[in-house]
């Protein structure tokens, strides 16, 4: 039915990023930014775009509004050769989502209008298309409010059809980290939280305890840690790898790019250590330009970066 290796199910929207804002965000004042970027946003779309650029064939399943934002987002995915034939249009009146990001020195404010991402449901998904792929990936578990009640069924059917699977929850805006996620993890081969998310899901402040908890539920747990060593755990085997030491320009989407790098190697059957090393490279490269996909739109620079970089490693059992 299709030639896609990885089918990504998830949200699709743009990111509006405002840079150079004052440290103190005073109410009722007109605050000025010194530059802005309007880029392809959303964890799922950034993952799909960058995975396709790395050379994996990708299909995307989502819902967008009948508006210019949705059109721009789809055009960006198509430019990367992502198959968008199974993206459906939402009801008239509901717009494509938009995320406004306000970076500060070390952290950032993230404001999201969900739009059609709250509307996508199981009936919008062509399961025959999903099953024609080799791997299923989903991002932003907690933002898929209409799909969430049947998320277990989505992953169960994918596994029954012989697909490998991966999941990146991202943040929970309600800060509840619901128990239904644990049911889905039974059908997840590669789980990709960052260190904060891992601890939130496991309800502990200790990362080692969180990894132990998650490793009992997902086949492979990969914890993203920014500039610190990323950790990959499978059963009793654990590997940590330090990412390349580069000066980041913008870390928006770096975690999604990391995930794309890992899955790009994982679907090839690479060793987990090699998957982790490549994930570190993809995540680091993402930070070289503003926004989650802008660096990957420069394929020549990507090729040069991948050839030049080496990743120091430290193994831990």
N, C-alpha and C positions, 0 to 999 in steps of 0.2 A: 504493500500500500504506500510505502514511503521509503526513502533511503536515509532517514535521519538516524544517527546513532544515539543521541540524547534528546529526550523530549522534556522540555521545561514547562511546568505549570506554575503560573504565578501572576503577580500584579504587573501592570504596565503604566508608567507615568513618567513625567519629566521632572528634573530637579532644577529649581531656580536657586542659585547660590550667590549670595551677596557677600563680598569681601571688604575688608578694611573698616568694619564697623567699630564704634567706640567700645571700650571694655565695659563701661557702665551704660546699660540700656535703660535710660530714663523713660518713664511713662509720660505720655502727652507731649513729647518732644519730637521734632522732625530730625531723625538720625540719618546721616549720609553714608553711603557706601562709596568706595573709590573704584570698584569694578564689579561686574557680574558675569555669570555664566548660566546659560540655559542649555542643559545637557540631558541626554537620556538618563532617566533615573529608575528607581525601584530595584530592589535586590535581585528579583527574578530576571528582569530585562538586562541589567548590567552583567549578571552571570552568563546569560544566554549569548549576548553580544560578544563578550570577551572570549568565551569558550569557542564560538564559531571562528573568531579571528585566529585563535591558536591552531585551528585546523580540524576541529571536530564538527561533524555535520549536526546541526541543531534544529529542532522544531519547537515552536513556541505556542502555548495554549493560554489564552487570556481573554479579557473583555475590556473594551475601550468605549469611550463615549463618541458620539457623532459630532466631533468638534475638532478644531485645528490642533489642539494638544495631542489628541490621539493619532492624528494623521502624521504629525512630526515624529512621534515615538515609533510608529510603524515604519516610517521611512528610514529611521536610524537603524532599526533591526534589519531591514531588508538590505541596506548598504553592506552589512556584515555577512550577507548570504544566509541569514536565519530564515527558515520557512515560517511565514506568518499566515499561511492559508487557513489555520484553525483558530485564529483570533476572531472573536465574535463582537458584534456591536451591541451596546447596552440600550436600554429603553431611552426614548427621547426625553430630555430633561436632566438626565444624570450625566455629568461631565466626566471626562478622564481625570484621574487623580493628579495631584500636583504636590510636590514636597518643596518647601522653602527651607533652605539651610543657611544658618547664620554662624559662620565659623568665628571662634574666639582663639586665643593664643594656644591653649591646650585642648579645649573642648569645643562643642558646637551646640547650638539650639537647632532642633529639627521639628518643623511644623508640617503636618501632612493633612491635606484634604483627601479622604479616601476615594470618593467618587465611585467609579464602576468596580473598584477592587472589592468593595463590600457586597457587590451584587453577583459576582461570578459564583455559580453553583454547579453541582455535580452534573446536572442535565446539560450544561454548556460544554461539557467535555466529551469529545469523541474517543471512547475507550479503545476502539479498533485502531485509531491512529496512535494512541499511547502504546498499545501492545505491539505495534509494528516496529518500535524502537528497541534498542538494547538496554537503555537506562532511563529511569525517570528521576527528575530532580524537581523539588519544590522549595521555594523560599517564602519567608514572611508568613509563617504558620498562623500567627495571631491576627493578621489583617484580613484573612479570608473568612469573614464571618458567616457568609452564606454557604461556603464550601466546607467549613470546618466540621459540621456534624457528620459528614460523610468522608472525611479525610482518611479514616481507617480503611474504608472500602476502596478508595482510590489506590492506596498503597497495597492493600491485600490483593486486589486484582492484578496489579502490576507484577507482584512477586509470583502469583500463581501462573502468570504468562511467561515467567522465566526472566524477567528484567531484573537488573540490579537497581538499587535506589539510593538516593541521597536527599538530605533535608537540612536546610538552614533556617532556624526559627526566626532569627532577628529578635528585636525587642518586643515585649508585650506592653502595649500602651496602658492596659489596665493593671499591670503589675501583679497579675494573679498566677500566671504560669500553670495553667490548668492541668488536671490529671489526665485529660484525654490525650495530651501529647505523649504520655508514656505508653498508651495503647498503640499509637502510630509507630513509636520507636521499635516495636517488635518486628516491623516490616522494613526497617531502614538498615541498609548496608553501611552507608557512610553518613555520620552525623557531624555537622560542621558549626558548632556554636563558638562564640568567643568566650574568653575566660569569665566575664561577668555573667553571660547567659548560662553557661554551664553551672555556675554556682547557684544562680537563681532557680534553675530547673531542679537541681538536687537539694535545694533548701539548706545550703551550707555555705560558710565563708571560707572553707578550706578547699582549694582547687584539687588537691590530690583525692580528697574524699568525693568530690563532684565527679571526677574522671572515673573513679571506681564504680560509683553509682550508675553512671551512664554506660560504662563498658559492659555492665550486666544486662543492658537492654538493647543496645545497637551493636552491630558487628564490628564496626570501626568507628572510633571517636577521634575527631581531629579538632583540637582547640586552637583557635586563632588568638595571638597575644601581641599584635602590633609589632614593635621593634624587638620584643623579647622572643625567646625561642618558642616556636610553635611545637605542639605536642600531638603525637599520633599514638593511639592505644588500640591494640587489637588483642583481645584475650589477655594473656599475661605479658605480651610483648609491647614495649613502649619505646618510642624513638622521639627525640627532640632535636630540632634543627634551628639554628640561628639564621634569620633572614639577612640578605645583603645589607651592608651598612651604607645607606645612601641618604642624602638630605631630602626629605619629602617636601614637595610643593603643596600637595593637597591629598589628604587620606580618605576623602569621600569615595566609597566603593571599593576600597582596598580589600576588605574582607570578602566581598563578592568575587573580586578578581582572584584572590587566593583560592577560593572554592573552585573557580573555573579551572585554574591551573591543576589543582588536585584531581578533579574529575577527568580532565583531558588525558592525564596519564593513567588514571584508574581504569578507564574503559579499554585501554590498550593492554591491560594485564600487567602493568609495571609493578615493581616492588613498592611497598608502602613508603619506604625511605625515599625512593625516587619520586614518588607522588608528592611527598611533603616538600622535597627540595624544589620541585618545579612550582608548587603552590607558593612558596616563599618568593620565588622569582617573579611570578605573575602579580602577586600582591604588591611587591616593592615597585615594579614597573608602573603599576597603576597610579602611584603617588607622584609620578614625574610630570603630570599635567593636571589641570583643574577638572574635577568631575570624575565620575567612575568609568567612563568609556573613552574619553578624549585621547588618552595616551595610546589606546589600542587602535584608534583610527589611523595612526601613523605606523603602518606595518613595517616599513623599512627600519624605523628606529627600534621597533620591537625586535626585529631579527638581530640587529646589532647588539642590543642589550642582552638578549638571551645567549649570544655567542661569547660575550665578554665577561659575564658574571660567573662567579663561583660561590658556592654556599658552604661555609664552615659547618661542621656537624658535631654533635655530641650525642652519643647513644646512652640510653638509660634503660635499665631493666626494672 
